[in-house]
Structure formats: C-alpha cells, structure tokens
Amino acid sequence: MLRESICFTVSYLRLLAQSLIPINVRIIVASDVCRDLVLYDIPKHNPFRELIPLTHQHSVLLQIIIANSALHMSNACQKSLVLDTTAFLHRHRTSLLGSPCSSSSAIQQLESYNDALAAKQRALYLLKSALNSIASVDIDVTLAVVLLFIEFELIDSGRDNWRYHINGARTIIETLCGSNISTQTAMSPLRSCLISNCLVFDILGSTLACSIGLVPSDSFSTGALSLLQDAEGNHCSSFPAILLPLIRTGAQLSQPNHPSSPLYPSTGSKQQQALLLLSTARSFNPLAWATNLQPRSPATDLLHRTHIASAHRAAVCIYLSRVLLSLYPTTQLSHNLESLVADIIAHLSFIPPSSALFTATTWPAFIAGAETNDRARQEWVARRFQELWEVEPWGLIRGALGVLERIWVGRRSGVVVNGEGTLLKGKKGDGDWIGDLKGGGVDWLIL
C-alpha cells in the first residue's frame, strides 16, 4: 500500500543500492515496503518489520526491497485520470488508469522503472546464488525475498510472471517447511506470516490461471488452514481463511481431467462436489467470523470486517457457481447471480477509501464486475477500481480494470472476448467469463 511518506528520489535509490545511504534512510525505504503486506502497520502487529535489520546481512533482501520501492515510485508518477465511466460505457471505448505525465514526471517515471528492473535483476542473481547452497540458506530471508518478488509482479502488472515465484515459494515451503506445517509445529510469527501470504497468493492465483499445473493437486492440510487462520487478522486481503480452500478446490475441479476434489474425496461426480462447495460457502456466517476475528485484529473493526466477509462470501458463491455452470451448463441454480453482485456492491459501499480495509476489496469487486451485465453496476465497479488506484497504484489494479472493460465491450457488441480482448471464435456468449479469461493465455493474480 503506497504511502505519502515514500518521497525518495531516484538518486537516493541508486545510492541505496550501492549501500551509500545512511542506515536511517535505508530503514525508511524498507519500512514502506513492509507496509504493503498488512492491513494495519502497528507496532508489534507487523512481523514483516523484522526483515528490516536483516537487510544489513542479506543483500538479496535489500535489492528486492529497492526494486519494489522504485516500482512504487514509477507508478506514483502516473497521475490518475478521472475516469468518465458513463462516457466509456456508452461510447464503447477503453480507457486506462493513469494520464500522460509531464515531461519531468515522465522522465522520473522511466528512471524509477529502470531502477526497479535493475534492482530486480540484481536480486534474481543473488537469489540464484543463495539457492545453490540450499542447506545453508536462511529460510525466512529466502521466503521473504520470493514473496517480495511476487509483490513486485503485482505492482508491475499482476499477470504471468508471478507464477514462477509462486512455484518457487511452493517448492521452498514443501521442502524446508513442509514437516512443520503438516505437524502444526510452532513457528515464528514472521515465518507464519510469510508462509500464509504465499498460500493466499497461491490460492487466489489458481482461480484465474490458464496454465495447467498452477492449481496444486495435493490436499489442503489442517496445518495450512491453521496458518491462514492465525494470520488472517492482519493479512492484506482480509480473505476469510475458511473460504480459501473452497475456491482452491473449485479451481481444481475446473481443471481438465481432474479426478476428484481432495477436500471432499468421498463425494461422487464433479457436480456433486461443486454443489457441496457452494452449499458450504453459502452457510458461511460473516458476522460470526468477524466477531471471532476481533481478538486477532489489530483494530476494532467488527462492522467493516463483517461487510468485507459478506462481500467475499457472495464473490466466492459467484465464482463456484460459474465453475459449476462451466462443467454442467444445464444446472439450475437456487440463487440469482446478479443478486449476489448487488450484495457485493452493497457491502463494499460501506468501506470508504480512508479505511485500512479498503484495499482488501479488490477481489470481490473484480468478481462483481466480471459477472454483472448491469451498466450502473459496471460503472460502480469502474469507479471503485479508480479509487483503488488512487490509494494503491499497483499494476494489477490497472490490469484488472482493463480486463473488465474488455469483457463489457465484448458483451455489448455481442461477441465473446478473453481478457486480452481477443475474439474467441465459435464460442457463444454464455456468461462463462472464467473460461473466457482462462482461454486468453494470461495468468492473472487479482488480490
């Protein structure tokens, strides 16, 4: 999450990369990056701050932090454009968040971006060298670096490249931390947060991934769910942990030739499994979840947490319904999907940009936008993404809105397009936007 306090110039970052900046300045840069991964950056509630002193001994950690900070600056240079959604929706034209920069801002934007790429390359080289001696690697530092690589790709665009780092994180967790998770052995708050963040990114990435193999086929362990529940009080997505295995299993079911769901191995057909997933999601109680979360939340936020959880429940139900319909198109749903869209928008409307939970509304807002055919609701979603860009100018925000705009244009023109705007020949407009996105050849991670 970008903060106004990120005000360093490009020259500062270049000197920082060469370790020529005083330690207090280095701490400020690292501190801003560490804020991105939590909702509340409050003393004793952000384990990622433990990474800051580690930058002295681990150059790879310092370089990836510099890369993320520089990329923040590059995006911040792109002044936001007030999006005329009404004009867009009626003139059938696409528009992107971000207006042309002034000449000086454009130069700074380009320099910051180049610095980000240079620091990223240095970090990749150092990480590769570190992994050559896996026995002596610092697990926490390595996981943190991989997690920050994922964050870099989300700040940049939110498409494709994040999957390589997700696969790397999965391997590290299984190889170096697997036994601790499966046996639920106690681990440090930092390691718990690192692993839980990687798990959340892994699951959310699987929901819209087109690449076979990005959806893990192994079962979701009790230890993994426990980790997610321990960390959900301050995780940047505020995604109810109990809902994550449901969409993960739904993503597994949507994979070609997937035999069965490891979450419900005793059930019969995929249809039965999908219906059971949907029933489980609908029975989720947002108020009870938010109430139980309060002792683990750094702030008193019962009302907003309830709205966030309600929006996520509706979004998960839409996602699982679309998975079910893609497998069994003649299924008669017991609920109206457009009504679920209305539920999402109603609940998210209670979360203002000033709320710490505002940036946790991206995934349900995207699901609502992809599902709805109502122009007023499309306008609301478009405005929401502009507000998200104002608060958190990450590339994934711009990319997600671009995908939604292409979906809407395609529907109004009577053709089916994927997330890249490519016409899908021979495909009827059946509302299967998940299938259309997966057919686009792009792996999206919407957080």
C-alpha positions as CSV (number, residue, x, y, z in Angstrom):
1,M,0.0,0.0,0.0
2,L,1.6,3.2,-1.2
3,R,2.0,5.9,1.5
4,E,2.7,9.6,1.1
5,S,5.9,9.1,3.1
6,I,7.5,7.4,0.1
7,C,9.2,10.5,-1.2
8,F,12.7,9.4,-2.0
9,T,14.2,10.5,-5.3
10,V,15.7,8.2,-7.9
11,S,19.2,9.2,-6.9
12,Y,18.5,8.1,-3.3
13,L,17.6,4.6,-4.5
14,R,20.7,4.4,-6.7
15,L,22.9,5.3,-3.8
16,L,20.9,2.9,-1.6
17,A,21.6,0.1,-4.0
18,Q,25.3,0.8,-3.5
19,S,25.0,1.0,0.3
20,L,25.9,4.6,0.3
21,I,22.8,5.9,2.1
22,P,22.7,6.2,5.9
23,I,21.1,3.5,7.8
24,N,18.1,5.6,8.9
25,V,17.1,6.3,5.3
26,R,17.5,2.6,4.4
27,I,15.2,1.7,7.3
28,I,12.5,4.2,6.0
29,V,12.6,2.7,2.5
30,A,12.3,-0.9,3.8
31,S,9.6,0.2,6.2
32,D,7.4,1.5,3.4
33,V,7.7,-1.8,1.5
34,C,6.9,-3.8,4.6
35,R,3.6,-1.9,5.0
36,D,2.3,-3.4,1.8
37,L,1.7,-6.9,3.2
38,V,-0.5,-6.0,6.1
39,L,-3.7,-4.0,6.7
40,Y,-2.6,-2.3,9.9
41,D,1.1,-1.3,10.2
42,I,1.0,-1.1,14.0
43,P,4.0,-1.8,16.3
44,K,4.1,-5.5,17.4
45,H,1.4,-6.3,14.8
46,N,3.6,-6.3,11.6
47,P,6.1,-9.2,11.7
48,F,7.4,-8.1,8.3
49,R,9.3,-5.3,10.1
50,E,11.6,-8.0,11.4
51,L,13.0,-8.0,7.9
52,I,14.4,-4.5,8.1
53,P,17.5,-5.3,10.2
54,L,18.1,-8.4,8.0
55,T,18.9,-6.2,5.0
56,H,22.4,-5.5,6.5
57,Q,23.4,-9.1,6.3
58,H,21.4,-10.1,3.2
59,S,22.0,-8.1,0.0
60,V,19.4,-10.1,-1.9
61,L,16.7,-8.8,0.6
62,L,17.9,-5.2,0.2
63,Q,17.9,-5.4,-3.6
64,I,14.3,-6.7,-3.9
65,I,13.1,-4.1,-1.4
66,I,14.8,-1.4,-3.5
67,A,13.1,-2.8,-6.6
68,N,9.7,-2.7,-5.0
69,S,10.2,0.8,-3.7
70,A,11.4,2.1,-7.1
71,L,8.4,0.5,-8.8
72,H,6.1,2.2,-6.3
73,M,7.6,5.5,-7.3
74,S,7.3,4.7,-11.0
75,N,3.5,4.0,-10.6
76,A,3.0,7.1,-8.4
77,C,4.4,9.3,-11.2
78,Q,1.5,8.3,-13.4
79,K,-1.1,10.9,-12.4
80,S,-4.6,9.4,-12.1
81,L,-7.1,10.2,-14.7
82,V,-10.7,10.9,-13.6
83,L,-12.4,8.0,-15.4
84,D,-15.6,9.0,-17.2
85,T,-17.2,5.7,-16.9
86,T,-20.5,6.9,-18.3
87,A,-18.8,8.0,-21.5
88,F,-16.9,4.8,-21.6
89,L,-19.9,2.6,-21.2
90,H,-21.9,4.4,-23.9
91,R,-19.1,5.1,-26.4
92,H,-17.6,1.6,-26.3
93,R,-14.1,2.9,-25.8
94,T,-11.5,1.5,-23.5
95,S,-9.6,3.7,-21.1
96,L,-6.7,3.1,-18.7
97,L,-6.0,4.5,-15.3
98,G,-3.2,6.9,-15.5
99,S,-2.9,10.0,-17.6
100,P,0.1,11.3,-19.5
101,C,2.8,12.6,-17.2
102,S,4.5,15.9,-17.5
103,S,7.9,15.7,-19.2
104,S,9.8,15.8,-15.9
105,S,7.4,13.3,-14.3
106,A,7.7,11.1,-17.4
107,I,11.5,11.1,-17.1
108,Q,11.3,10.3,-13.4
109,Q,8.8,7.6,-14.0
110,L,11.0,5.9,-16.6
111,E,14.1,6.3,-14.5
112,S,12.3,4.8,-11.5
113,Y,11.1,1.9,-13.6
114,N,14.6,1.2,-15.0
115,D,16.0,1.3,-11.5
116,A,13.3,-1.2,-10.4
117,L,14.2,-3.6,-13.1
118,A,17.9,-3.2,-12.4
119,A,17.5,-3.9,-8.7
120,K,15.2,-6.9,-9.6
121,Q,17.9,-8.4,-11.8
122,R,20.5,-8.0,-9.0
123,A,18.1,-9.7,-6.6
124,L,17.5,-12.6,-9.0
125,Y,21.2,-13.1,-9.4
126,L,21.8,-13.1,-5.7
127,L,18.8,-15.4,-5.0
128,K,20.1,-17.9,-7.6
129,S,23.5,-17.9,-5.9
130,A,21.9,-18.4,-2.5
131,L,19.8,-21.3,-3.6
132,N,22.8,-23.1,-4.9
133,S,23.6,-24.0,-1.3
134,I,20.2,-24.8,-0.1
135,A,21.4,-26.4,3.1
136,S,22.8,-23.1,4.5
137,V,20.0,-20.9,3.2
138,D,18.1,-18.7,5.7
139,I,14.6,-19.9,5.3
140,D,12.9,-16.7,6.4
141,V,15.0,-14.4,4.3
142,T,14.5,-16.7,1.2
143,L,10.8,-16.9,1.7
144,A,10.6,-13.1,2.2
145,V,12.6,-12.5,-1.0
146,V,10.3,-14.7,-3.0
147,L,7.2,-13.1,-1.5
148,L,8.6,-9.7,-2.4
149,F,9.2,-10.9,-6.0
150,I,5.5,-11.8,-6.1
151,E,4.6,-8.4,-4.8
152,F,6.9,-6.8,-7.5
153,E,4.9,-8.5,-10.2
154,L,1.6,-7.4,-8.7
155,I,2.8,-3.8,-8.5
156,D,4.0,-4.1,-12.1
157,S,1.1,-5.8,-13.8
158,G,-0.5,-8.7,-12.0
159,R,-0.1,-11.0,-14.9
160,D,2.0,-14.0,-15.9
161,N,5.4,-13.6,-14.2
162,W,4.2,-14.0,-10.6
163,R,3.5,-17.7,-11.3
164,Y,7.2,-18.5,-11.4
165,H,7.7,-17.1,-8.0
166,I,4.6,-18.8,-6.7
167,N,6.0,-22.2,-7.9
168,G,9.3,-21.3,-6.2
169,A,7.6,-20.4,-3.0
170,R,5.6,-23.7,-3.1
171,T,8.8,-25.7,-3.5
172,I,10.6,-23.9,-0.7
173,I,7.6,-24.4,1.7
174,E,7.3,-28.0,0.8
175,T,11.0,-28.7,1.0
176,L,12.0,-26.7,4.0
177,C,8.8,-26.1,6.0
178,G,6.5,-28.9,5.0
179,S,7.0,-31.1,8.1
180,N,6.4,-28.1,10.4
181,I,3.1,-27.3,8.6
182,S,1.8,-30.9,8.5
183,T,2.6,-31.5,12.2
184,Q,1.5,-28.0,13.1
185,T,4.8,-27.4,14.9
186,A,5.0,-23.9,16.4
187,M,6.9,-21.4,14.2
188,S,7.9,-17.7,14.5
189,P,5.3,-15.1,13.7
190,L,7.4,-13.9,10.8
191,R,7.6,-17.4,9.2
192,S,4.0,-17.9,9.8
193,C,3.1,-14.7,8.0
194,L,5.5,-15.4,5.1
195,I,4.0,-18.8,4.5
196,S,0.4,-17.7,4.9
197,N,0.9,-14.9,2.4
198,C,2.4,-17.3,-0.1
199,L,-0.5,-19.7,0.4
200,V,-3.1,-16.9,-0.1
201,F,-1.3,-15.7,-3.3
202,D,-1.1,-19.4,-4.5
203,I,-4.8,-19.9,-4.0
204,L,-6.0,-16.7,-5.5
205,G,-3.7,-17.1,-8.4
206,S,-5.2,-20.5,-9.2
207,T,-8.7,-19.1,-9.6
208,L,-8.0,-17.2,-12.9
209,A,-4.9,-19.1,-14.1
210,C,-4.9,-20.5,-17.5
211,S,-1.7,-22.6,-17.1
212,I,-2.3,-26.2,-16.2
213,G,-0.2,-27.0,-13.2
214,L,-0.7,-23.7,-11.4
215,V,-3.5,-25.3,-9.4
216,P,-1.9,-27.6,-6.8
217,S,-3.3,-31.2,-6.8
218,D,-2.4,-32.0,-3.2
219,S,-4.8,-31.9,-0.4
220,F,-5.2,-28.8,1.8
221,S,-3.8,-29.7,5.2
222,T,-5.2,-28.8,8.5
223,G,-1.9,-27.2,9.3
224,A,-2.1,-24.9,6.3
225,L,-5.6,-23.8,7.2
226,S,-4.5,-23.2,10.8
227,L,-1.7,-21.0,9.5
228,L,-4.1,-19.0,7.4
229,Q,-6.5,-18.5,10.3
230,D,-3.6,-17.4,12.6
231,A,-2.6,-14.7,10.1
232,E,-6.0,-13.6,8.8
233,G,-6.3,-10.8,11.4
234,N,-3.8,-8.6,9.6
235,H,-3.4,-10.2,6.2
236,C,-3.6,-7.6,3.4
237,S,-6.5,-9.4,1.7
238,S,-8.7,-9.9,4.8
239,F,-10.0,-13.0,2.9
240,P,-11.8,-15.3,5.4
241,A,-9.5,-18.3,5.7
242,I,-12.3,-20.8,5.8
243,L,-13.4,-19.7,2.3
244,L,-10.0,-20.1,0.6
245,P,-10.0,-24.0,0.5
246,L,-13.4,-23.7,-1.3
247,I,-12.2,-21.6,-4.2
248,R,-9.0,-23.7,-4.3
249,T,-11.0,-26.8,-4.7
250,G,-13.3,-25.1,-7.2
251,A,-10.2,-24.2,-9.3
252,Q,-9.1,-27.8,-9.1
253,L,-12.5,-29.1,-10.3
254,S,-12.3,-26.7,-13.3
255,Q,-9.0,-28.3,-14.5
256,P,-9.3,-30.8,-17.3
257,N,-9.4,-34.4,-16.3
258,H,-9.2,-33.6,-12.6
259,P,-10.5,-36.8,-11.0
260,S,-11.9,-35.6,-7.7
261,S,-11.7,-33.0,-5.0
262,P,-9.3,-33.7,-2.2
263,L,-11.4,-31.6,0.1
264,Y,-14.4,-33.8,-0.4
265,P,-12.9,-37.2,-1.6
266,S,-16.0,-39.2,-0.7
267,T,-18.4,-37.4,-3.0
268,G,-19.2,-38.7,-6.5
269,S,-19.3,-36.5,-9.5
270,K,-17.7,-33.1,-10.0
271,Q,-21.3,-31.7,-10.0
272,Q,-21.9,-33.1,-6.5
273,Q,-18.6,-31.8,-5.3
274,A,-19.2,-28.3,-6.7
275,L,-22.7,-28.2,-5.2
276,L,-21.3,-29.2,-1.8
277,L,-18.6,-26.4,-2.1
278,L,-21.3,-23.9,-3.0
279,S,-23.5,-25.0,-0.1
280,T,-20.6,-24.7,2.3
281,A,-19.8,-21.2,1.1
282,R,-23.4,-20.1,1.4
283,S,-23.5,-21.3,5.0
284,F,-20.6,-19.2,6.0
285,N,-21.6,-16.6,8.7
286,P,-19.8,-13.3,8.1
287,L,-20.8,-11.8,11.5
288,A,-19.7,-14.8,13.4
289,W,-16.4,-14.8,11.5
290,A,-15.8,-11.1,12.1
291,T,-16.7,-11.4,15.8
292,N,-14.3,-14.3,16.3
293,L,-11.6,-12.4,14.5
294,Q,-11.6,-9.4,16.8
295,P,-9.1,-10.7,19.3
296,R,-6.7,-11.2,16.4
297,S,-7.4,-7.9,14.6
298,P,-5.0,-5.0,15.5
299,A,-8.0,-2.7,15.4
300,T,-11.7,-2.7,16.5
301,D,-13.3,-3.1,13.1
302,L,-16.2,-5.5,13.6
303,L,-18.6,-3.6,11.2
304,H,-16.1,-3.3,8.4
305,R,-14.9,-6.8,8.7
306,T,-18.5,-8.1,8.5
307,H,-19.0,-6.2,5.3
308,I,-15.7,-7.4,3.9
309,A,-16.6,-11.0,4.8
310,S,-20.1,-10.7,3.4
311,A,-18.7,-9.4,0.1
312,H,-16.2,-12.2,-0.1
313,R,-18.9,-14.8,0.6
314,A,-21.0,-13.5,-2.3
315,A,-18.0,-13.4,-4.6
316,V,-17.0,-17.0,-3.7
317,C,-20.6,-18.1,-4.4
318,I,-20.4,-16.4,-7.8
319,Y,-17.1,-18.0,-8.6
320,L,-18.2,-21.5,-7.5
321,S,-21.5,-21.1,-9.4
322,R,-19.5,-20.2,-12.6
323,V,-17.3,-23.3,-12.1
324,L,-20.4,-25.4,-11.7
325,L,-22.1,-24.0,-14.8
326,S,-18.9,-24.4,-16.9
327,L,-19.0,-28.1,-16.0
328,Y,-22.7,-28.6,-16.1
329,P,-24.4,-25.8,-18.1
330,T,-27.9,-27.1,-17.6
331,T,-27.6,-26.8,-13.8
332,Q,-30.5,-24.8,-12.2
333,L,-29.0,-22.5,-9.5
334,S,-31.1,-21.9,-6.4
335,H,-29.8,-18.3,-6.3
336,N,-29.6,-15.3,-8.7
337,L,-26.0,-14.3,-9.6
338,E,-27.0,-10.7,-10.3
339,S,-28.4,-10.5,-6.8
340,L,-25.1,-11.7,-5.5
341,V,-23.4,-8.9,-7.4
342,A,-25.8,-6.4,-5.8
343,D,-24.9,-7.9,-2.4
344,I,-21.1,-7.4,-3.1
345,I,-21.6,-3.8,-4.1
346,A,-23.9,-3.0,-1.2
347,H,-21.4,-4.4,1.3
348,L,-18.3,-2.8,-0.3
349,S,-20.1,0.6,-0.4
350,F,-19.6,0.7,3.4
351,I,-15.8,0.5,3.0
352,P,-14.5,4.0,2.2
353,P,-11.1,4.8,0.8
354,S,-10.0,6.0,4.2
355,S,-10.5,2.6,5.7
356,A,-7.5,0.3,6.3
357,L,-9.6,-2.4,4.8
358,F,-10.3,-0.6,1.5
359,T,-7.5,-2.4,-0.4
360,A,-9.0,-5.7,0.7
361,T,-12.0,-5.2,-1.6
362,T,-10.2,-5.8,-4.9
363,W,-11.1,-9.5,-5.4
364,P,-14.8,-9.3,-4.7
365,A,-15.1,-6.1,-6.7
366,F,-13.5,-7.8,-9.7
367,I,-15.8,-10.8,-9.4
368,A,-18.8,-8.5,-9.3
369,G,-17.6,-6.6,-12.3
370,A,-16.9,-9.7,-14.3
371,E,-20.4,-11.2,-13.6
372,T,-22.7,-8.2,-13.9
373,N,-24.5,-7.2,-17.1
374,D,-26.0,-4.1,-15.4
375,R,-24.4,-0.9,-16.7
376,A,-24.9,1.0,-13.4
377,R,-23.1,-1.7,-11.5
378,Q,-20.3,-1.8,-14.2
379,E,-19.9,2.0,-13.6
380,W,-19.7,1.5,-9.9
381,V,-17.0,-1.2,-10.3
382,A,-15.0,1.0,-12.6
383,R,-15.2,3.9,-10.2
384,R,-14.1,1.5,-7.4
385,F,-11.0,0.5,-9.3
386,Q,-10.1,4.1,-9.9
387,E,-10.4,4.7,-6.2
388,L,-8.2,1.7,-5.5
389,W,-5.6,3.0,-7.9
390,E,-5.6,6.3,-6.0
391,V,-5.0,4.5,-2.8
392,E,-2.7,1.7,-4.1
393,P,-1.4,2.3,-7.6
394,W,-0.5,-1.3,-8.3
395,G,-0.4,-2.6,-11.9
396,L,-2.8,-5.3,-11.0
397,I,-5.5,-2.7,-10.4
398,R,-5.0,-1.2,-13.8
399,G,-4.8,-4.7,-15.4
400,A,-7.9,-5.9,-13.7
401,L,-9.9,-2.9,-14.9
402,G,-8.6,-3.4,-18.4
403,V,-9.8,-6.9,-18.3
404,L,-13.3,-5.9,-17.1
405,E,-13.6,-3.2,-19.7
406,R,-12.8,-5.7,-22.5
407,I,-15.4,-8.1,-21.1
408,W,-18.0,-5.4,-21.0
409,V,-17.3,-4.2,-24.5
410,G,-17.5,-7.7,-25.8
411,R,-20.9,-8.3,-24.2
412,R,-22.3,-5.1,-25.6
413,S,-21.0,-5.9,-29.1
414,G,-22.4,-9.5,-29.0
415,V,-19.0,-11.2,-29.2
416,V,-17.0,-13.2,-26.7
417,V,-13.5,-11.9,-25.9
418,N,-10.9,-13.0,-23.5
419,G,-9.0,-10.8,-21.0
420,E,-6.7,-9.7,-23.8
421,G,-9.6,-8.5,-26.0
422,T,-9.1,-11.4,-28.5
423,L,-12.2,-12.7,-30.2
424,L,-13.0,-16.3,-29.2
425,K,-14.3,-17.7,-32.5
426,G,-17.1,-20.3,-32.3
427,K,-17.8,-19.5,-28.7
428,K,-21.3,-18.5,-27.6
429,G,-21.8,-15.7,-25.1
430,D,-22.9,-18.0,-22.2
431,G,-21.5,-15.8,-19.4
432,D,-18.6,-18.1,-18.7
433,W,-16.2,-15.3,-18.0
434,I,-13.9,-17.6,-16.0
435,G,-13.5,-19.9,-19.0
436,D,-13.0,-16.9,-21.3
437,L,-10.3,-15.5,-19.1
438,K,-8.5,-18.9,-18.9
439,G,-8.7,-19.2,-22.6
440,G,-6.8,-15.9,-23.1
441,G,-3.4,-17.4,-22.4
442,V,-2.7,-15.0,-19.5
443,D,-2.3,-15.9,-15.8
444,W,-3.9,-13.2,-13.7
445,L,-3.5,-12.7,-10.0
446,I,-6.1,-10.4,-8.6
447,L,-5.6,-9.7,-4.9
